[in-house]
Amino acid sequence: MPSSFPPHLFPLLVHYGNVRVISGPSSSAAKGRDVAALVDRARNNDGAAFRELFQAHVAGVHRIVYRMVGPAPDLDDLVQTVFVEAFRSLGASEVRIGEGPGHRRDTYALAEMARYRSEIPKFDAVFIDLNRDDVSAVQGFADRKELYFPNAALRADLIVSLAKMKTHHWAGATLSMKNYFGLVPGSVYGWPKNELHYIGIPKAVVELSRVFHRSFAIVDGIIGMEGNGPIQGTPKPVGVMVMGSDLPAVDATCCRIMGIDPARVEYLQMAADRLGVTDEARIEQRGEAIRRVRTNFQLIKEYTQLRLA
């Protein structure tokens, strides 16, 4: 995997919000929140308050970190670190960070290479290899009677999918919903998560978002990947982050930024209205307009028909 694309981790407990597109230090954050009241509620273990605090301040934190380090490839990881510590200080009972690589890799070695151990305090105590966690069955997954998932994910009050903005040679694009392939344990189903390929990638993407519906998405497009993604593509600087609580809306917005028509992406067609909103006119978008940040991603010839007009 190119060094520009370290493995991305996703906290297993954090937040909610509408779709936001953040580009550099000029974007606006949500305003008018009663922060003191939210903090008090959060300290009394009010999960909704934790989500509102994250929604209200993630854009502002991103801008501050951006000013400090610029458009660095690991900017999203630094933002993650800030919120892990913020939720701990507010009394969150537990914040876990998990990774489940799609290929047979030493997950802890990847985390070391990506500097997570040095950047995140007490990293070894909060990190979990989702490919090798203890598992439990979820009944009814696509046409399967059951599928097994990591207990850490099943116990989470909220899962945040931290994904890279990339093309994908089988799905067209891999964003916050496809990122949930990391929740399927390779130790049970092999690599690259073979059972999901037997089910069919689009159907599996939708089913994962259905099962893990208590979710929030942050897609890191500071430096994305175009061409033959998700591994053999080339770096694509875009300088944006897209986030929201409606994962289909987040992914559809990312596609439009990438110059991809979400109506032609099969998993988004399947998820539309069933799991969320993909119609641009129905998405409440805050921050930058898509037309200001759109950067067409190179597509392999099998997916040139996905190009957004």
MOCORSUL-V392272 format. One line per field, one symbol per residue. burial: # if it has 24 or more other C-alpha atoms within 12 Angstrom, else .. A space follows every 10 residues. Layout:
# MOCORSUL-V392272
burial: ???
This chain:
# MOCORSUL-V392272
burial: ...####### ########## #####.#### .......##. .#...##### ########## ###.##.... ########## #######..# .#.####### ###...##.# #..#.##..# ..#..##### ###.#..... ##....#### ####.##### ########## ########## #########. .##.##.... ########## ########## ########## #.######## ########## ########## ########## ##..###### ..#.###### ..######## ..#..###.
